[in-house]
Amino acid sequence: MDKKLRQAQGNWVDGDRFWGREDDLAILTRMIDEGAHISIVAQRRMGKTSLMKELAGRLHNRYICLYLDLQEENAPADAVAALAMILKPHESLWRKTKALFSNVLHAVSETIEEISVSDIGIKLRSGLDAGNWMNKGDELFRILSKSEKPVLLMIDEIPLMVNRMLRAGDEGITKENITNVDRFMSWLRKNSIEHQGKIRIMLSGSIGLEPVLHQAGLSAVINNYQPYDLKPWDFETAADCLRALANNYEIEYEDDAELVMVEKLGCCIPHHVQIFFSSVYTMCMHRKNMRFRADEVRDLYEREMLGLRGHAELTHYEERLSLYFSKERLPLVKAILTETAVSNILTKPVLLVLRDEYTAQDECPDEALAEMLRILQHDGYLARKKEGYVYESGLLRDWWKKAHEEFYTRRK
């Protein structure tokens, strides 16, 4: 294999650093050309943002590709202001946007191209509130629908924003919060239907959108989006990636070391493949020997991937559980994950024992327990097998076991 690949740097990659998603790109391009709205379903670090960025790069001649990141936004008015701001690089769209927000931009109309982007964003946001964000947002969609080319609007991290809205305040998921989320998601759905064929919307995020909405009984608001399951790399794609990286950095694998690395990971999440190679490269550079043997994989995996480097990457899996589960349910969720890591499989009898230990059945009925497991499966923690539940990722299982096994008593 003669291909070369540079290591990924930052939160996403495109161009010559993009790897192994040609089939996904072809399928998504066909869906977009057919006018579909899409919801990308995948666990964390699967490369969703990179996929959207690469897709935009390949389609920019045929579509106006807009990337809207809602990671920092808290309310619908924030999202509408952010949508307005991403139109600034597109002259004709921005001219109409400025006219739409003339009430707040008139004071800086003569110097608007000279002031900072953040200052413009603040001005736009000041002109939006709970009473007018929907009308202003509708107008923005009408502007997009009349553009010279069809629009591909890629909305990233919408689940994070929706989750914050659901849990706004000190009382958790309230009726008022559910109503606010319903209004926002229904508004987005209405515009996706009204401008079908002129605007394609693609949703994505680092946590699952459907489980977040399901908790509020709002799953139906995304039923017009076609789900696209972005799966881990297969072993061949992951091994080829490791070979291309090795070619670029002049590393020589011995005894099929790259295949042993792939088998050790178990589930080939692209970012995990990249950080495993980075550990190989760093070790080889430090010892000034660019040969890496198969019998070195296990030691490097346990020292680096399960050590501090891996902890910095994988601890997010533990931290984000609080996005889905209440503080009353978290101890049970963590016990489920620890039992599965320690025992390699979680059977139904043991699951029920854990529920009895950590909560009363009337506080966690079968339906709530099933929903808990559904979320853990949807977000890439566990997979259901005939005998019970197992970890989908060998790396996550081994890390969780190392982090939690010491003070845990295995159930039988």
C-alpha positions as CSV (number, residue, x, y, z in Angstrom):
1,M,0.0,0.0,0.0
2,D,1.5,3.3,-1.2
3,K,-1.1,5.8,0.2
4,K,0.0,8.3,2.8
5,L,-2.1,10.0,5.4
6,R,-1.2,12.8,7.8
7,Q,-2.5,12.7,11.4
8,A,-5.7,14.4,12.2
9,Q,-5.4,17.7,14.1
10,G,-8.3,19.4,15.8
11,N,-11.9,18.4,16.0
12,W,-12.5,17.6,12.4
13,V,-10.6,16.8,9.2
14,D,-11.3,17.2,5.4
15,G,-9.4,17.1,2.2
16,D,-6.2,15.0,2.3
17,R,-6.7,14.1,5.9
18,F,-10.1,12.6,5.4
19,W,-10.2,8.8,5.3
20,G,-12.5,5.9,4.7
21,R,-16.0,7.2,4.2
22,E,-16.4,7.1,0.4
23,D,-19.5,4.8,0.5
24,D,-21.1,7.1,3.1
25,L,-20.4,10.1,1.0
26,A,-21.9,8.5,-2.1
27,I,-25.0,7.4,-0.2
28,L,-25.5,10.8,1.5
29,T,-24.9,12.7,-1.8
30,R,-27.6,10.6,-3.4
31,M,-30.0,11.3,-0.5
32,I,-29.3,15.0,-0.7
33,D,-29.7,15.1,-4.5
34,E,-33.1,13.4,-4.0
35,G,-34.1,16.2,-1.6
36,A,-34.0,14.2,1.7
37,H,-33.6,15.7,5.1
38,I,-31.2,13.6,7.1
39,S,-30.4,12.9,10.7
40,I,-26.9,11.4,11.2
41,V,-27.0,8.8,13.9
42,A,-23.7,7.8,15.4
43,Q,-21.8,7.6,18.6
44,R,-19.2,10.1,19.7
45,R,-15.9,10.5,17.8
46,M,-17.3,8.7,14.7
47,G,-16.4,11.6,12.4
48,K,-19.8,13.2,11.9
49,T,-18.5,16.7,11.7
50,S,-15.6,15.7,9.4
51,L,-18.2,13.9,7.2
52,M,-20.3,17.1,6.9
53,K,-17.3,19.3,6.2
54,E,-16.0,16.9,3.5
55,L,-19.5,16.7,2.0
56,A,-19.7,20.5,1.9
57,G,-16.3,20.6,0.1
58,R,-17.4,18.2,-2.5
59,L,-20.9,19.7,-3.1
60,H,-20.1,23.4,-3.0
61,N,-20.4,23.8,-6.8
62,R,-23.9,22.5,-6.8
63,Y,-25.2,23.6,-3.4
64,I,-24.9,26.5,-1.1
65,C,-23.5,24.6,1.9
66,L,-24.0,26.1,5.3
67,Y,-22.6,24.8,8.5
68,L,-24.4,25.8,11.7
69,D,-22.9,24.9,15.0
70,L,-25.3,25.1,18.0
71,Q,-22.9,23.8,20.6
72,E,-22.9,27.1,22.5
73,E,-26.5,28.1,22.0
74,N,-29.2,27.9,24.7
75,A,-32.4,29.1,23.1
76,P,-34.2,29.4,19.8
77,A,-33.3,33.1,19.5
78,D,-29.7,32.1,19.8
79,A,-30.0,29.6,17.0
80,V,-31.8,32.1,14.7
81,A,-29.1,34.7,15.3
82,A,-26.4,32.0,14.5
83,L,-28.2,31.1,11.3
84,A,-28.2,34.7,10.2
85,M,-24.5,35.0,10.9
86,I,-23.4,32.1,8.8
87,L,-25.0,33.9,5.8
88,K,-22.4,36.7,6.0
89,P,-19.9,35.1,3.5
90,H,-22.7,34.9,0.9
91,E,-23.2,38.4,-0.5
92,S,-26.7,38.2,-1.9
93,L,-28.0,36.3,1.1
94,W,-26.3,38.6,3.6
95,R,-27.7,41.7,1.9
96,K,-31.3,40.3,2.4
97,T,-30.4,39.3,6.0
98,K,-29.2,42.8,6.8
99,A,-32.5,44.2,5.5
100,L,-34.4,41.7,7.7
101,F,-32.5,42.9,10.8
102,S,-32.3,46.6,9.8
103,N,-34.0,47.5,13.1
104,V,-30.9,46.5,15.0
105,L,-28.2,46.9,12.3
106,H,-29.1,50.4,11.1
107,A,-26.8,52.1,13.6
108,V,-23.8,50.3,12.2
109,S,-25.0,49.9,8.6
110,E,-22.3,52.1,7.1
111,T,-19.5,50.3,8.9
112,I,-20.9,46.8,9.3
113,E,-18.3,45.3,7.0
114,E,-15.5,46.7,9.2
115,I,-16.8,45.8,12.7
116,S,-16.0,42.3,14.2
117,V,-18.1,39.3,13.5
118,S,-18.8,38.9,17.2
119,D,-20.1,42.5,17.5
120,I,-22.5,41.8,14.5
121,G,-23.7,38.6,16.2
122,I,-24.4,40.5,19.4
123,K,-26.4,43.1,17.5
124,L,-28.4,40.4,15.7
125,R,-29.1,38.6,19.0
126,S,-30.3,41.8,20.6
127,G,-33.0,42.0,18.0
128,L,-34.4,38.6,18.8
129,D,-36.6,37.5,21.7
130,A,-39.2,34.9,22.6
131,G,-41.8,36.9,20.8
132,N,-40.2,37.3,17.4
133,W,-37.5,34.6,16.8
134,M,-40.0,32.4,15.0
135,N,-41.1,35.0,12.5
136,K,-37.5,36.2,11.9
137,G,-36.4,32.5,11.4
138,D,-39.2,31.9,8.9
139,E,-38.0,34.9,6.9
140,L,-34.4,33.6,6.9
141,F,-35.7,30.3,5.5
142,R,-37.6,32.1,2.8
143,I,-34.4,34.0,1.9
144,L,-32.6,30.7,1.7
145,S,-35.3,29.1,-0.4
146,K,-34.9,31.8,-3.1
147,S,-31.1,31.5,-3.5
148,E,-29.6,30.8,-6.9
149,K,-28.6,27.3,-5.9
150,P,-30.3,24.8,-3.6
151,V,-29.2,25.0,0.0
152,L,-27.7,22.2,2.2
153,L,-28.0,23.4,5.8
154,M,-25.9,21.2,8.1
155,I,-26.9,21.8,11.8
156,D,-24.3,20.3,14.2
157,E,-24.8,19.8,17.9
158,I,-28.5,20.4,17.9
159,P,-28.9,17.7,20.6
160,L,-26.8,19.6,23.0
161,M,-28.9,22.7,22.6
162,V,-32.1,20.8,22.8
163,N,-30.9,19.0,25.9
164,R,-30.0,22.3,27.6
165,M,-33.4,23.7,26.8
166,L,-35.1,20.6,28.3
167,R,-33.2,21.0,31.5
168,A,-33.2,24.7,31.8
169,G,-33.7,25.9,35.4
170,D,-33.4,24.0,38.6
171,E,-36.3,21.6,38.2
172,G,-35.1,19.4,35.4
173,I,-37.5,18.5,32.5
174,T,-40.6,20.5,33.1
175,K,-43.8,21.0,31.0
176,E,-42.6,24.5,30.2
177,N,-39.2,23.3,29.0
178,I,-40.9,20.6,26.9
179,T,-43.2,23.2,25.3
180,N,-40.2,25.4,24.4
181,V,-38.4,22.5,22.8
182,D,-41.6,21.4,21.0
183,R,-42.0,24.9,19.6
184,F,-38.4,25.0,18.3
185,M,-38.3,21.6,16.8
186,S,-41.8,21.9,15.3
187,W,-40.7,25.2,13.8
188,L,-37.7,23.6,12.2
189,R,-39.8,20.7,10.9
190,K,-42.4,23.1,9.5
191,N,-39.7,24.9,7.5
192,S,-38.1,21.7,6.3
193,I,-41.5,20.7,4.9
194,E,-42.4,24.1,3.5
195,H,-39.1,24.4,1.6
196,Q,-38.7,20.8,0.6
197,G,-36.7,20.5,-2.6
198,K,-35.1,24.0,-2.1
199,I,-33.5,23.4,1.3
200,R,-32.0,20.2,2.6
201,I,-31.4,19.9,6.3
202,M,-28.9,17.6,7.9
203,L,-28.8,17.2,11.7
204,S,-26.0,15.8,13.8
205,G,-24.4,16.0,17.2
206,S,-22.0,14.4,19.7
207,I,-25.0,12.9,21.7
208,G,-28.0,11.3,20.2
209,L,-30.9,13.6,19.3
210,E,-33.6,10.9,19.3
211,P,-33.0,9.7,22.9
212,V,-33.0,13.4,24.1
213,L,-36.4,14.0,22.4
214,H,-37.8,10.7,23.4
215,Q,-37.4,11.6,27.1
216,A,-39.8,14.5,26.5
217,G,-42.2,12.5,24.3
218,L,-41.2,14.5,21.2
219,S,-39.7,11.9,18.9
220,A,-42.3,12.7,16.3
221,V,-40.8,16.1,15.5
222,I,-38.0,14.5,13.6
223,N,-40.0,11.8,11.7
224,N,-39.5,13.7,8.4
225,Y,-35.7,13.2,8.7
226,Q,-34.2,10.1,7.2
227,P,-31.9,8.5,9.8
228,Y,-28.4,7.6,8.5
229,D,-26.4,5.3,10.7
230,L,-22.7,6.2,10.5
231,K,-21.0,3.0,11.6
232,P,-17.4,2.4,12.9
233,W,-14.8,1.6,10.3
234,D,-14.5,-2.0,9.5
235,F,-11.2,-3.7,10.3
236,E,-9.9,-3.4,6.8
237,T,-10.5,0.4,6.6
238,A,-8.9,0.9,10.0
239,A,-5.9,-1.2,9.1
240,D,-5.5,0.6,5.8
241,C,-5.6,3.9,7.7
242,L,-2.9,2.7,10.1
243,R,-0.8,1.7,7.1
244,A,-1.2,5.0,5.3
245,L,-0.2,6.9,8.5
246,A,2.8,4.6,8.9
247,N,3.8,5.3,5.3
248,N,3.7,9.1,5.9
249,Y,5.7,9.0,9.1
250,E,8.1,6.2,7.9
251,I,7.1,3.7,10.5
252,E,7.4,0.0,9.7
253,Y,5.0,-2.5,11.2
254,E,6.4,-5.9,11.9
255,D,4.4,-9.2,12.2
256,D,1.2,-7.4,11.1
257,A,1.2,-5.1,14.2
258,E,-1.5,-2.9,12.6
259,L,-3.9,-5.9,12.6
260,V,-3.2,-6.5,16.2
261,M,-3.9,-2.9,17.0
262,V,-7.3,-3.1,15.2
263,E,-8.2,-6.3,17.0
264,K,-7.3,-4.7,20.3
265,L,-9.7,-1.7,19.7
266,G,-12.5,-4.1,18.7
267,C,-14.7,-1.2,17.6
268,C,-12.8,1.0,15.1
269,I,-14.0,4.5,16.0
270,P,-11.9,6.7,13.7
271,H,-10.6,9.0,16.4
272,H,-9.5,6.0,18.5
273,V,-7.6,4.6,15.6
274,Q,-5.9,7.9,15.2
275,I,-4.8,8.3,18.8
276,F,-3.6,4.7,18.9
277,F,-1.3,5.5,16.0
278,S,-0.2,8.7,17.6
279,S,0.9,6.7,20.6
280,V,2.9,4.4,18.3
281,Y,4.5,7.3,16.5
282,T,5.5,9.1,19.8
283,M,7.0,5.9,21.2
284,C,9.0,5.3,18.0
285,M,10.3,8.9,17.9
286,H,11.4,8.8,21.5
287,R,13.4,5.6,21.2
288,K,14.7,6.6,17.7
289,N,13.5,3.2,16.2
290,M,10.7,3.4,13.7
291,R,9.9,-0.3,13.7
292,F,6.9,-1.3,15.7
293,R,6.4,-5.0,16.5
294,A,3.1,-6.9,17.1
295,D,4.3,-8.0,20.5
296,E,4.5,-4.4,21.6
297,V,0.8,-3.6,21.0
298,R,-0.5,-4.9,24.3
299,D,1.9,-3.0,26.5
300,L,1.4,0.3,24.6
301,Y,-2.4,-0.1,24.7
302,E,-2.4,-0.6,28.5
303,R,0.2,2.1,29.2
304,E,-1.1,4.8,26.8
305,M,-4.7,4.1,25.7
306,L,-5.8,3.0,29.2
307,G,-3.5,5.5,30.9
308,L,-3.6,9.3,31.2
309,R,-3.8,9.9,27.5
310,G,-6.7,7.6,27.1
311,H,-8.3,9.0,30.3
312,A,-8.4,12.5,28.8
313,E,-10.2,11.2,25.8
314,L,-12.5,8.6,27.3
315,T,-13.6,10.4,30.5
316,H,-16.1,12.3,28.4
317,Y,-18.1,9.0,28.1
318,E,-18.6,9.1,31.8
319,E,-19.2,12.8,32.1
320,R,-21.9,13.0,29.4
321,L,-24.1,10.4,31.2
322,S,-25.4,13.3,33.2
323,L,-26.8,14.8,30.0
324,Y,-29.2,11.9,29.8
325,F,-29.8,10.7,33.3
326,S,-30.9,12.4,36.5
327,K,-28.6,12.3,39.6
328,E,-30.9,9.8,41.1
329,R,-30.4,7.4,38.2
330,L,-26.7,7.9,37.6
331,P,-25.5,5.4,40.3
332,L,-27.5,2.6,38.7
333,V,-26.3,3.5,35.2
334,K,-22.7,3.5,36.3
335,A,-23.2,0.2,38.1
336,I,-24.6,-1.3,34.9
337,L,-21.6,-0.2,33.0
338,T,-19.1,-1.3,35.6
339,E,-20.8,-4.8,36.0
340,T,-20.7,-5.2,32.2
341,A,-17.0,-4.2,32.0
342,V,-16.0,-6.5,34.9
343,S,-18.0,-9.5,33.9
344,N,-17.8,-9.0,30.1
345,I,-21.6,-9.5,29.9
346,L,-24.6,-8.2,31.7
347,T,-27.4,-10.7,32.0
348,K,-31.0,-9.9,32.9
349,P,-30.9,-11.6,36.4
350,V,-27.9,-9.5,37.3
351,L,-29.5,-6.4,35.8
352,L,-32.5,-6.8,38.1
353,V,-30.3,-7.4,41.1
354,L,-28.6,-4.1,40.4
355,R,-31.9,-2.3,40.1
356,D,-33.0,-3.7,43.5
357,E,-29.8,-2.5,45.1
358,Y,-29.7,1.0,43.7
359,T,-33.4,1.9,43.5
360,A,-36.8,0.7,44.5
361,Q,-38.8,-0.9,41.6
362,D,-41.5,1.6,41.8
363,E,-38.9,4.3,41.3
364,C,-37.4,2.5,38.3
365,P,-40.1,0.3,36.7
366,D,-39.4,-2.0,33.8
367,E,-40.2,0.7,31.3
368,A,-37.7,3.1,32.8
369,L,-35.0,0.4,32.9
370,A,-35.6,-0.5,29.3
371,E,-35.3,3.2,28.3
372,M,-32.0,3.4,30.3
373,L,-30.6,0.5,28.3
374,R,-32.0,1.9,25.0
375,I,-30.0,5.1,25.6
376,L,-26.8,3.2,26.4
377,Q,-27.2,1.3,23.2
378,H,-28.1,4.3,21.1
379,D,-25.1,6.2,22.3
380,G,-22.5,3.5,21.7
381,Y,-21.9,2.2,25.3
382,L,-23.6,-1.2,25.1
383,A,-24.8,-3.7,22.4
384,R,-27.4,-6.3,23.0
385,K,-26.6,-9.9,22.3
386,K,-28.6,-13.1,22.8
387,E,-27.0,-13.8,26.2
388,G,-27.2,-10.2,27.5
389,Y,-25.5,-6.8,27.1
390,V,-21.8,-6.3,26.2
391,Y,-19.6,-3.3,25.4
392,E,-19.5,-2.3,21.7
393,S,-16.0,-0.9,22.1
394,G,-13.2,-3.0,23.6
395,L,-11.3,0.2,24.4
396,L,-14.2,1.8,26.3
397,R,-14.8,-1.5,28.2
398,D,-11.2,-1.9,29.2
399,W,-10.9,1.8,30.2
400,W,-14.1,1.7,32.3
401,K,-13.0,-1.5,34.0
402,K,-9.7,0.0,34.9
403,A,-11.3,3.2,36.2
404,H,-14.0,1.5,38.3
405,E,-13.1,-2.1,39.1
406,E,-11.1,-1.5,42.2
407,F,-14.0,-0.6,44.5
408,Y,-16.7,-2.6,42.8
409,T,-18.0,-6.0,43.9
410,R,-19.0,-8.2,41.0
411,R,-22.6,-9.5,41.2
412,K,-23.4,-13.1,40.4
